[in-house]
Amino acid sequence: MPKLPNCPECNSEYAYEDRGLLICPECGHEWSANATAEVSEEKVFKDSNGNILTDGDSVTVIKDLKVKGASNPIKMGTKVKNIRLVDGDHDIDCKIDGFGPMKLKSEFVKKI
């Protein structure tokens, strides 16, 4: 008999299968066997060239970006050091010299 995965809710090892679903007797959570592979995947952040980004990377802005409330845009070629990746529409959290804290989209940067 194949080893069934632990419950994703309470991490119980007593999960059992019933009609294509996995069920945890301790917390009552039900999930499909296919969902366990999807849950373990993490989001991969990529720059404009398809390179994988990680926390702490340095990137360069690839086009002028207008900033709401600022008189000047962020110019193409601006280097941004020590980025932090977050979930959301704007997935890069960083500080840009002359602008301060900023959120950027990964599609507008390239990894250095």
C-alpha distances in whole Angstrom, upper triangle without the diagonal:
4,7,9,13,15,18,21,23,23,20,18,15,14,13,11,11,14,16,15,16,14,16,18,19,21,23,22,22,20,19,18,15,18,20,18,19,23,23,23,25,29,32,34,38,40,44,46,45,41,41,39,40,39,41,44,45,49,49,52,53,54,56,59,57,59,59,59,62,63,66,65,61,59,60,58,58,57,55,52,51,48,46,43,41,40,39,41,43,45,43,45,47,49,53,56,59,62,59,57,54,52,49,49,46,45,46,50,49,48,47,49
4,6,10,13,15,18,21,21,18,16,13,13,12,11,11,14,16,14,15,13,15,16,18,20,22,21,20,18,17,16,12,15,17,15,16,19,20,19,22,25,28,30,34,36,40,42,41,38,37,35,36,36,37,41,41,45,45,48,49,50,52,55,53,55,55,56,59,60,63,61,58,55,56,55,54,53,51,49,47,44,42,40,37,37,35,37,40,42,39,41,43,46,49,52,55,58,56,54,50,49,46,45,43,41,42,46,45,44,43,46
4,7,9,12,15,18,17,14,13,10,10,10,10,11,15,17,15,15,12,14,14,16,18,19,19,18,17,16,15,12,15,16,13,15,18,18,17,20,23,27,29,32,35,38,41,40,37,36,33,35,33,35,38,39,43,44,47,48,49,51,53,52,54,53,54,57,57,61,59,56,53,55,53,52,52,49,46,45,42,40,37,35,34,33,35,38,40,37,39,41,43,47,50,53,56,53,51,48,46,43,43,41,39,41,44,44,43,41,44
4,7,9,12,15,14,12,11,8,9,7,7,8,12,14,12,11,8,10,11,13,15,16,16,14,13,12,12,9,12,13,10,12,16,15,15,18,21,25,27,31,33,37,40,39,36,35,32,33,32,34,37,38,42,42,45,46,47,49,51,49,51,51,51,54,55,58,57,54,51,53,51,51,50,48,45,44,41,39,36,33,32,30,33,35,37,35,37,38,42,45,48,51,54,51,49,45,44,41,41,39,37,39,42,42,42,40,43
4,7,8,12,12,9,9,7,9,7,9,10,14,16,14,12,9,10,10,13,14,15,15,13,12,11,11,9,11,11,8,10,13,12,12,15,18,21,24,27,30,34,37,37,33,32,29,30,29,30,33,35,38,39,42,43,44,46,48,46,48,47,48,51,52,55,53,50,48,50,48,47,47,44,42,40,37,35,32,29,28,27,29,32,34,31,33,35,38,41,44,48,50,48,45,42,41,38,37,36,34,36,39,39,39,37,40
4,6,9,8,5,5,5,7,6,10,12,15,18,16,13,10,10,8,11,11,12,13,11,12,11,12,11,14,12,9,12,14,12,12,16,18,22,25,28,31,35,38,38,34,34,30,31,29,30,33,35,38,39,42,43,44,47,48,46,48,47,47,50,51,54,53,50,48,50,48,48,47,44,41,40,36,34,31,29,28,26,29,32,34,31,33,34,37,41,44,47,49,47,44,41,40,37,37,36,34,37,40,39,39,38,41
4,5,6,5,5,7,8,6,10,12,14,17,15,12,8,8,6,9,9,9,10,8,9,9,11,11,13,11,9,13,14,12,12,16,18,21,25,28,31,35,37,38,34,34,31,31,29,30,33,35,38,39,42,43,44,46,47,45,46,45,45,48,49,53,52,49,47,49,48,47,46,44,41,40,36,34,31,28,26,25,27,30,32,30,32,33,36,40,43,46,48,46,43,39,38,36,36,35,34,36,39,39,39,38,41
4,6,6,8,10,12,10,13,14,17,19,16,13,11,10,9,13,12,10,11,8,10,9,11,11,13,10,8,11,12,8,10,13,15,18,21,24,28,31,34,35,31,31,27,27,26,26,30,31,35,36,39,39,40,42,44,41,43,41,42,44,45,49,48,45,43,45,44,44,42,40,37,36,33,30,27,24,23,21,23,27,28,26,28,29,32,36,39,42,45,42,39,36,35,32,32,31,30,32,35,35,36,35,38
4,6,8,11,12,11,14,16,18,20,18,15,12,11,9,12,10,8,9,7,10,10,13,14,16,13,11,15,15,11,13,16,17,20,23,26,30,33,36,37,34,33,30,29,28,28,31,33,36,37,40,40,42,43,45,42,43,41,41,44,45,49,48,45,44,46,45,45,44,42,38,37,34,31,28,25,23,21,24,27,29,27,29,30,33,36,39,43,45,42,39,36,35,32,33,32,31,34,37,37,37,36,39
4,5,9,11,10,14,17,19,21,20,17,13,12,9,10,8,7,10,9,12,13,16,16,18,16,14,17,18,14,15,19,20,23,26,29,32,36,39,40,36,36,32,32,29,29,32,35,38,39,42,43,44,46,47,45,46,44,44,46,48,51,51,48,46,48,48,47,46,44,40,39,35,33,30,28,26,24,27,30,32,29,32,32,35,38,41,45,47,44,41,38,37,34,36,35,34,37,40,39,40,39,41
4,6,9,9,13,16,18,21,19,16,13,12,9,11,10,10,12,11,13,13,15,15,17,15,12,15,16,13,14,17,19,22,25,28,31,35,38,39,35,34,31,30,28,28,32,34,37,38,42,42,44,46,47,45,46,45,45,47,49,52,51,49,46,48,48,47,45,43,40,38,35,33,29,27,26,25,27,31,32,30,32,32,35,38,42,45,47,45,42,38,38,35,36,35,34,37,39,39,39,38,40
4,6,7,11,14,16,20,19,16,12,10,7,9,7,8,11,10,12,13,16,15,18,17,14,17,19,16,16,20,22,25,28,31,35,38,41,42,38,38,34,34,32,32,35,37,41,42,45,46,48,50,51,49,50,49,49,51,52,56,55,52,50,52,51,51,49,47,44,42,39,37,33,31,30,28,31,34,36,33,35,36,39,42,45,49,51,48,46,42,41,39,40,38,38,40,43,42,43,41,44
4,6,9,12,16,19,18,15,12,11,8,10,10,12,13,13,14,14,16,15,18,17,14,17,19,17,17,21,23,26,29,32,36,39,42,42,39,38,34,35,33,33,37,38,42,43,47,47,49,51,53,50,52,51,51,54,55,58,57,54,52,54,53,52,51,48,45,43,40,38,35,33,32,30,33,36,38,35,37,38,41,44,47,51,53,51,48,44,43,41,41,40,39,41,44,44,44,42,45
4,6,10,13,17,16,14,10,9,6,7,8,10,11,12,13,14,15,15,18,18,15,19,21,19,19,23,26,29,32,35,38,42,45,45,41,41,37,38,36,37,40,42,45,46,50,50,51,53,55,53,54,53,53,56,57,60,60,57,54,57,55,55,54,51,48,47,43,41,38,36,34,33,35,38,40,38,40,41,44,47,50,54,56,53,51,47,46,43,44,42,41,44,47,46,46,45,48
4,7,10,13,13,10,6,5,4,7,8,10,10,9,9,10,12,11,15,14,13,16,18,16,17,21,24,27,30,33,36,40,42,43,39,39,36,36,35,36,39,41,44,45,48,48,49,51,53,51,52,51,51,54,55,59,58,55,53,55,53,53,52,50,47,46,42,40,37,34,33,31,33,36,38,36,38,39,42,46,49,52,55,52,49,46,45,42,42,40,39,41,45,44,45,43,46
4,7,10,10,8,6,5,7,8,11,12,11,11,10,11,11,11,14,15,14,17,19,18,19,23,26,29,32,35,38,42,44,44,41,41,38,38,37,38,42,43,47,47,50,50,51,53,55,53,54,53,54,56,58,61,60,57,55,57,56,55,54,52,49,48,45,43,40,37,35,33,35,38,40,38,41,42,45,49,52,55,57,55,52,49,47,44,44,42,41,43,46,46,46,45,48
4,7,6,6,4,6,9,11,14,15,12,12,10,10,9,9,12,14,13,16,18,18,19,22,26,28,31,35,37,41,43,43,40,40,37,38,38,39,42,43,47,47,50,50,51,52,54,52,54,53,53,56,57,61,60,57,55,56,55,55,54,52,50,49,46,43,40,37,35,33,35,37,40,38,41,42,46,49,52,55,58,55,53,49,47,44,44,42,41,42,46,46,46,45,48
4,6,5,6,7,11,12,15,16,13,12,10,10,10,11,14,15,16,18,20,20,22,25,28,30,33,37,39,43,45,45,42,42,39,41,40,41,45,46,49,49,52,52,52,54,56,53,55,54,54,57,59,62,61,58,56,58,57,57,56,54,52,51,48,45,42,39,37,35,36,38,41,39,42,44,47,51,54,57,59,56,54,51,49,46,45,43,42,44,47,48,48,47,51
4,6,8,10,14,15,19,19,15,15,11,11,10,11,13,15,16,19,20,21,23,25,28,30,33,37,39,42,44,44,41,42,39,41,40,42,46,46,49,49,52,51,52,53,55,53,54,54,54,57,58,61,61,57,56,58,56,56,56,55,52,51,49,46,43,40,38,35,36,38,41,39,43,44,48,52,54,58,60,57,55,51,49,46,45,43,42,43,47,47,48,47,51
4,7,10,13,16,19,18,15,14,10,9,7,7,10,11,13,15,16,17,19,21,25,27,30,33,35,39,40,41,37,38,36,37,37,39,42,43,46,46,48,48,48,50,52,50,51,51,51,54,55,59,58,54,53,54,53,53,53,51,49,48,45,43,40,36,35,32,33,35,38,36,39,41,45,48,51,55,57,54,52,48,46,43,42,40,39,39,43,44,44,44,47
4,6,10,13,15,15,12,10,7,6,5,6,9,10,11,14,15,15,18,20,23,25,28,32,34,38,40,40,37,37,35,36,35,37,40,41,44,44,47,47,47,49,50,48,49,49,49,52,53,57,56,53,51,53,51,52,51,49,47,46,43,41,37,34,32,30,31,33,36,34,37,39,43,46,49,52,54,51,49,46,44,40,40,38,37,38,42,42,43,43,46
4,7,10,12,12,10,8,6,5,6,6,10,10,10,13,15,14,16,19,22,25,28,31,34,37,40,40,36,37,34,35,34,35,39,40,43,43,46,46,47,49,50,48,50,49,49,52,53,56,55,52,51,52,51,51,50,49,46,45,42,39,36,33,31,29,31,33,36,34,37,38,41,45,48,51,53,51,48,45,43,40,40,38,37,38,42,42,42,42,45
4,6,9,9,7,6,5,7,9,10,13,13,12,16,17,16,18,21,24,26,30,33,36,40,42,43,39,39,36,37,36,36,40,41,45,45,48,48,49,50,52,49,51,50,50,52,54,57,56,54,52,54,53,53,52,50,47,46,43,40,37,34,32,30,31,34,37,35,38,39,42,46,49,52,54,51,49,45,44,41,41,39,39,40,44,44,44,44,47
4,6,6,5,5,7,9,12,12,16,14,13,17,18,16,18,21,24,27,30,33,36,40,42,43,40,40,36,36,35,35,39,41,44,45,48,48,49,51,52,50,51,49,49,52,53,57,56,54,52,54,53,53,52,50,46,45,42,40,36,34,31,29,31,34,37,35,37,38,41,45,48,51,53,51,48,44,43,40,41,39,39,41,44,44,45,44,47
4,6,5,8,9,12,15,16,19,18,17,21,22,20,22,25,27,30,34,37,40,44,46,47,43,43,40,40,38,39,42,44,47,48,51,51,53,54,56,53,54,53,52,55,56,60,59,57,55,57,56,56,55,53,50,48,45,43,39,37,35,33,35,38,40,38,41,41,45,48,51,54,56,53,51,47,46,43,44,43,42,44,48,48,48,47,50
4,6,8,11,14,17,18,21,19,18,22,23,20,22,25,27,30,33,36,39,43,46,47,43,43,39,39,37,37,40,43,46,47,50,50,52,53,55,52,53,51,51,53,55,58,58,55,54,56,55,55,54,52,48,47,43,41,38,35,33,31,33,37,39,37,39,39,43,46,49,53,54,52,49,45,44,42,43,42,42,44,47,47,47,46,49
4,6,9,12,16,17,20,18,17,21,21,18,20,23,25,28,31,34,37,41,43,45,41,41,37,37,35,35,39,41,44,45,48,48,49,51,52,49,50,48,48,50,52,55,55,52,51,53,53,53,51,49,46,45,41,39,35,33,31,29,30,34,36,34,36,37,40,43,47,50,52,49,46,42,42,39,40,39,39,41,44,44,45,44,47
4,6,10,13,15,18,16,16,20,20,18,20,24,25,28,31,34,38,41,43,45,41,41,38,38,37,37,40,42,45,46,49,48,50,51,52,49,50,49,48,50,52,56,56,53,51,54,53,53,52,50,47,46,43,40,37,34,32,29,31,34,36,35,37,38,42,45,48,51,53,50,48,44,43,40,41,39,39,41,44,45,46,45,48
4,7,10,13,15,13,13,17,17,14,17,20,22,24,28,31,34,37,40,41,38,38,34,34,33,34,37,39,42,42,45,45,46,47,49,46,47,45,45,47,49,53,52,50,48,50,50,50,49,47,44,43,40,37,34,31,28,26,27,30,33,31,34,35,38,42,45,48,50,47,45,41,40,37,37,36,36,38,41,41,42,42,45
4,7,10,12,10,11,15,15,14,17,19,22,24,27,30,33,37,39,40,37,37,34,34,33,34,38,39,42,42,45,45,46,47,48,46,47,46,46,48,50,53,53,50,48,51,50,50,49,47,44,44,41,38,34,31,29,26,28,30,33,31,35,36,39,43,46,49,51,48,46,42,40,37,38,36,36,37,40,41,42,41,45
4,7,8,7,8,11,11,11,14,16,19,21,24,27,30,34,36,37,33,34,31,31,31,32,36,37,40,40,42,42,43,44,46,43,45,44,44,47,48,51,51,48,46,48,47,47,46,45,42,41,38,36,32,29,27,24,26,28,31,29,32,34,37,41,44,47,49,46,44,40,39,35,35,33,33,34,38,38,39,38,42
4,5,5,7,10,10,11,14,16,19,21,24,27,29,33,35,36,32,33,30,31,31,32,36,37,40,40,42,42,42,44,46,44,45,44,45,48,49,52,51,48,46,48,47,47,46,45,42,42,39,36,33,30,28,25,27,29,31,30,33,35,38,42,44,48,50,47,45,42,40,36,36,33,33,34,37,38,38,38,41
4,5,6,8,10,11,12,15,18,20,23,27,29,33,35,35,31,32,29,30,30,32,35,36,39,39,42,42,42,44,46,44,46,45,46,49,50,53,52,49,47,48,47,47,46,45,42,41,39,36,33,30,28,26,28,30,32,30,33,35,38,42,45,48,50,48,46,42,40,37,36,34,33,34,37,38,38,37,40
4,6,6,7,9,11,12,16,18,20,24,26,29,31,31,28,29,26,28,28,30,33,34,37,36,39,39,39,41,43,41,43,43,43,46,48,51,49,46,44,45,44,44,43,42,39,39,37,34,31,28,26,24,25,27,30,28,31,33,36,40,42,46,48,45,44,40,38,34,34,31,30,30,34,34,35,34,38
4,5,5,6,9,10,13,16,18,22,24,28,30,30,27,27,25,26,26,27,31,32,35,34,37,37,37,39,41,39,40,40,41,43,45,48,47,43,41,43,42,42,41,40,37,37,34,31,28,25,23,21,22,24,27,25,28,30,33,37,39,43,45,42,41,37,35,31,31,29,28,29,32,33,33,33,36
4,5,5,7,9,12,15,18,22,24,28,30,31,27,27,24,25,25,26,30,30,34,34,37,37,38,40,42,40,41,41,42,44,45,49,47,44,42,44,42,42,41,39,37,36,33,30,27,24,23,21,23,25,28,25,28,30,33,37,39,43,45,42,40,37,35,32,31,29,28,29,33,33,33,32,35
4,6,6,7,11,13,15,19,21,25,27,27,24,24,21,23,22,24,28,28,31,31,34,35,35,37,40,38,40,40,41,44,44,47,46,42,40,41,40,39,39,37,35,34,31,29,26,23,22,20,22,24,26,24,26,29,32,35,38,41,44,41,39,36,34,31,30,27,26,27,31,30,30,29,33
4,6,6,9,11,13,17,19,23,25,26,22,22,20,21,21,23,26,27,30,29,32,32,33,34,37,35,37,36,37,40,41,44,43,39,37,39,37,37,37,35,32,32,29,27,24,20,19,17,19,21,23,21,24,26,29,33,35,39,41,38,37,33,31,28,27,24,23,24,28,28,28,28,31
4,6,8,11,14,17,20,24,26,27,23,23,20,21,20,21,25,26,29,29,32,32,33,35,37,35,36,36,36,39,40,43,42,39,37,39,37,37,36,34,32,31,28,25,22,19,18,16,18,20,22,20,23,24,28,32,34,38,40,37,35,32,30,26,26,24,23,25,28,28,28,28,31
4,6,10,12,16,19,23,25,26,22,22,18,19,18,20,23,24,27,28,31,31,32,35,37,35,37,36,37,40,41,44,42,39,36,38,37,36,35,33,30,29,26,24,21,18,18,16,19,21,23,20,22,24,27,31,33,37,39,37,35,31,30,27,26,24,23,25,28,27,27,26,29
4,7,9,13,15,19,22,22,18,18,15,16,16,18,21,21,25,25,28,28,29,31,33,32,34,33,35,38,38,41,39,36,33,35,33,33,32,30,28,27,24,22,19,16,16,14,17,19,20,17,20,22,25,29,31,34,37,34,33,29,27,24,23,21,19,21,24,24,24,23,26
4,6,10,13,16,19,20,17,16,13,13,12,14,18,18,21,21,24,25,26,28,30,28,31,30,31,34,35,38,36,33,30,32,30,30,29,27,24,23,21,18,15,12,12,11,14,16,17,14,16,18,21,25,27,31,33,31,29,26,24,21,20,18,16,18,21,21,21,20,23
4,6,10,13,16,17,14,14,11,11,11,13,17,17,19,19,22,22,23,25,27,25,27,27,28,31,31,34,33,29,27,28,27,27,26,24,22,21,19,16,14,10,10,9,11,13,14,11,13,16,19,23,25,28,30,28,27,23,21,18,17,14,13,15,18,18,18,18,21
4,6,10,13,14,10,10,7,8,9,12,15,14,17,16,19,19,20,22,25,23,26,26,28,31,31,33,31,28,25,26,24,24,24,22,20,19,18,15,13,10,11,10,13,14,14,11,12,15,18,22,23,27,29,27,26,23,21,17,16,13,11,13,16,15,15,14,18
4,7,10,11,9,8,6,5,7,10,13,12,14,13,15,16,16,19,21,20,23,23,25,28,27,30,28,24,21,23,21,20,20,18,16,16,15,12,11,8,9,10,11,12,11,8,9,13,15,18,20,23,26,24,23,20,17,14,12,10,7,9,12,11,12,11,15
4,7,8,5,5,4,5,9,12,14,12,13,11,13,14,14,17,19,19,22,22,25,28,27,29,27,23,20,21,19,18,18,17,16,16,16,13,13,11,13,13,14,13,13,10,11,14,16,19,20,23,26,24,23,21,18,15,13,10,6,8,10,9,9,9,13
4,5,5,5,7,7,10,13,14,11,11,9,10,10,10,13,16,16,19,20,23,26,25,27,24,20,17,17,15,14,15,14,13,14,15,12,13,12,14,15,15,14,12,11,10,14,15,18,18,21,23,21,21,20,17,14,11,9,5,5,7,6,5,7,10
4,6,8,10,10,14,16,17,14,14,11,10,10,8,11,14,15,18,20,23,26,25,26,23,19,17,16,13,14,15,15,15,17,18,15,17,15,17,17,17,15,14,13,13,16,17,20,19,22,24,22,23,21,18,16,12,10,7,5,6,6,6,9,12
4,6,9,11,14,17,18,15,14,12,12,12,10,14,17,18,21,23,26,29,28,29,26,22,20,19,15,15,17,16,17,18,19,17,19,17,19,20,20,18,17,16,16,19,20,22,21,24,26,25,26,24,21,19,16,13,10,8,10,9,7,8,11
4,6,9,13,16,17,14,15,13,14,15,13,16,20,20,23,25,28,31,30,31,28,25,22,22,19,18,19,18,18,19,19,17,18,16,18,18,19,18,17,15,15,19,20,23,23,26,28,27,27,25,22,19,16,13,10,9,12,10,9,9,13
4,6,10,13,14,11,12,11,13,14,14,17,21,21,24,25,28,31,30,32,29,25,22,22,19,17,18,16,16,16,16,15,16,14,17,18,19,19,17,15,14,18,18,21,21,24,27,26,25,24,21,19,16,14,10,11,13,10,8,7,10
4,7,10,12,10,12,11,14,16,16,19,22,22,25,26,28,31,30,32,29,26,23,23,21,19,19,17,16,16,15,13,13,11,14,15,17,17,16,13,13,16,17,20,21,24,27,25,25,23,20,18,16,14,10,12,14,12,10,8,11
4,7,9,7,9,9,12,14,15,18,21,20,23,23,26,28,27,30,27,24,20,21,19,18,17,15,13,12,11,9,9,8,11,13,15,16,14,11,10,12,13,16,18,21,24,22,21,19,17,15,13,12,9,11,13,10,9,7,10
4,6,6,9,11,14,16,18,21,23,22,25,24,27,29,28,31,28,25,22,23,21,20,19,16,13,12,10,8,8,7,10,13,16,17,15,11,10,12,13,16,18,21,24,22,21,18,17,15,14,14,11,14,16,13,12,10,12
4,6,9,11,15,17,19,22,23,22,24,23,26,28,27,29,27,25,21,23,22,20,18,15,12,10,7,6,5,6,9,13,15,17,15,11,9,10,10,13,16,19,22,20,18,16,15,14,14,14,12,16,17,14,14,12,13
4,7,10,13,16,19,21,23,22,24,23,26,27,26,28,26,24,20,21,21,18,16,13,10,7,4,5,6,9,12,16,18,19,17,14,11,11,10,12,14,16,20,19,17,15,15,15,15,16,14,17,17,14,14,11,12
4,7,10,13,16,19,20,20,23,22,25,27,26,28,25,22,19,19,18,16,14,11,9,7,5,6,8,10,13,17,19,19,16,13,11,11,10,13,14,16,20,19,18,16,15,15,14,14,12,15,15,11,10,7,8
4,7,10,13,16,18,18,21,20,24,25,23,25,22,20,16,16,15,12,11,7,6,4,6,6,10,12,15,18,20,20,17,14,11,12,10,11,11,13,17,17,16,15,14,14,13,14,12,14,13,10,9,6,6
4,7,9,12,14,14,18,18,21,23,22,23,20,17,13,13,11,9,8,6,5,7,8,8,11,12,15,18,19,18,15,13,10,12,10,12,11,13,16,16,16,15,13,13,11,12,9,11,10,6,5,4,5
4,6,9,11,12,16,16,20,22,20,21,17,14,11,10,8,6,6,5,6,9,12,11,14,15,18,20,20,19,16,15,12,14,12,13,11,13,15,15,16,16,14,14,11,12,10,11,9,5,5,6,7
4,6,8,8,12,13,17,19,17,18,15,11,8,7,5,5,5,7,8,11,14,12,15,16,18,20,19,17,14,14,12,13,12,13,11,13,14,14,15,15,13,12,9,10,9,9,6,4,7,9,10
4,7,9,13,15,18,21,19,19,16,13,10,8,5,6,8,10,11,15,17,16,18,18,20,21,20,18,16,16,14,17,16,17,14,16,18,17,19,19,16,15,12,11,10,9,6,5,7,10,11
4,6,10,12,16,18,17,17,13,10,8,7,4,7,9,12,13,17,19,18,20,20,21,22,21,18,16,17,16,18,17,17,15,17,17,16,18,19,16,15,12,12,12,10,7,8,10,14,15
4,7,10,13,15,13,13,10,6,6,5,5,8,9,12,14,18,20,19,21,21,22,23,22,19,16,18,16,18,17,16,14,15,15,14,17,17,14,15,12,13,14,13,9,11,13,16,17
4,6,10,12,11,12,9,5,5,7,8,11,10,13,13,17,19,17,19,19,20,21,18,16,13,15,14,15,15,15,12,14,14,12,14,15,12,11,9,10,13,12,9,11,14,17,18
4,6,9,8,9,7,4,6,9,11,14,13,16,16,20,22,19,21,21,21,22,19,17,14,17,16,17,16,16,14,15,14,12,14,15,12,12,11,13,15,15,12,14,18,21,22
4,6,5,8,7,6,7,11,13,16,14,16,16,19,20,18,19,20,20,21,18,16,13,16,15,15,14,14,12,14,12,9,12,12,9,10,11,13,16,16,13,15,19,21,23
4,6,8,9,9,11,14,17,19,18,20,19,22,23,21,21,22,21,21,19,16,14,18,17,17,17,16,15,17,14,11,13,13,11,12,13,15,18,19,16,19,22,25,26
4,7,9,10,12,16,19,21,19,21,20,23,24,22,23,24,23,24,21,19,17,20,20,18,18,17,15,16,14,11,13,14,12,14,16,18,21,22,20,21,25,27,28
4,6,7,9,13,16,18,16,18,18,21,23,21,23,24,24,25,23,21,18,21,19,18,17,15,13,13,11,8,11,13,12,14,15,18,21,21,19,20,23,25,26
4,7,10,12,16,18,16,19,20,23,25,24,26,27,27,28,26,24,21,24,22,21,20,18,15,15,12,11,14,16,15,17,18,20,23,23,20,21,24,27,27
4,7,8,12,14,13,16,17,20,23,22,24,25,26,27,25,23,20,22,20,20,18,16,13,13,10,9,13,15,14,16,16,18,21,21,17,18,21,23,24
4,6,9,12,11,14,15,18,21,19,21,22,23,24,22,20,17,19,17,17,16,15,12,12,11,9,13,14,12,14,13,15,17,17,13,15,18,20,21
4,7,9,7,10,11,14,17,16,18,19,21,22,21,19,15,17,15,15,13,12,9,10,9,8,11,13,11,12,11,13,15,15,11,12,15,17,17
4,6,6,10,12,15,18,17,20,21,23,25,23,21,18,19,17,18,16,14,11,12,11,11,14,16,14,15,13,15,16,15,12,12,14,16,16
4,6,9,11,15,18,17,20,21,23,24,23,21,18,19,17,18,16,16,13,14,14,14,17,18,15,16,13,14,14,13,10,9,11,14,14
4,6,9,13,16,16,19,20,23,25,24,22,19,19,17,18,15,15,12,13,14,15,17,18,16,17,14,15,14,14,11,9,10,11,11
4,7,10,13,13,17,18,21,23,23,21,17,18,15,15,12,12,8,9,11,11,13,14,13,14,12,14,14,15,11,10,11,12,11
4,7,10,11,14,16,19,22,22,21,17,17,13,14,11,10,8,9,12,12,13,14,13,14,13,14,14,15,12,9,10,10,9
4,7,7,11,13,16,19,19,19,15,14,10,10,7,7,6,8,11,11,11,11,10,11,10,13,12,14,12,9,10,10,9
4,6,10,12,16,19,20,20,17,15,11,11,8,8,8,10,13,13,12,12,12,13,13,15,14,17,15,12,12,10,10
4,7,10,13,17,19,19,16,14,10,9,7,8,10,12,16,15,13,12,12,13,13,15,14,17,16,13,13,11,11
4,7,10,13,15,16,12,10,6,6,5,8,10,13,16,15,13,11,10,10,10,12,11,14,14,11,12,11,12
4,7,10,12,14,11,8,6,5,6,10,13,16,19,17,14,11,11,10,10,12,11,15,15,13,14,13,15
4,7,10,11,9,6,5,6,9,13,15,19,21,19,17,14,12,10,10,10,9,13,14,13,14,13,16
4,7,9,8,5,6,7,10,14,17,20,22,19,17,14,12,9,10,10,11,14,15,15,17,17,19
4,7,8,6,8,10,14,17,20,23,25,22,20,16,14,11,12,11,11,14,16,16,18,19,22
4,6,6,9,10,14,17,19,23,24,21,20,16,14,10,10,9,11,13,15,16,19,20,23
4,6,9,11,14,17,19,22,23,20,19,16,13,9,9,7,9,11,12,14,17,19,22
4,6,8,11,14,15,19,20,16,16,13,9,6,5,5,7,10,10,12,15,16,19
4,7,10,13,15,19,21,18,17,13,11,7,6,6,6,10,11,11,14,14,18
4,6,10,12,15,17,15,14,11,8,5,5,6,6,10,10,10,12,12,15
4,7,10,14,16,13,11,8,6,5,7,9,10,14,13,12,15,15,17
4,7,10,12,10,8,6,5,6,8,11,12,15,14,12,14,14,15
4,7,9,7,5,4,6,8,10,14,15,17,15,14,16,16,16
4,6,5,5,6,7,10,10,14,15,17,14,13,15,15,15
4,6,6,9,10,13,14,18,18,20,17,16,18,18,17
4,6,10,11,14,15,19,20,22,19,18,20,21,20
4,7,7,11,12,16,18,20,17,16,19,20,20
4,6,10,12,16,18,20,18,17,20,20,21
4,7,10,14,16,18,17,16,19,19,20
4,7,10,13,15,13,13,16,17,19
4,7,10,12,11,12,15,16,18
4,6,9,7,8,12,13,16
4,5,6,7,11,13,16
4,5,6,8,10,13
4,6,8,11,14
4,7,10,13
4,7,9
4,6
4
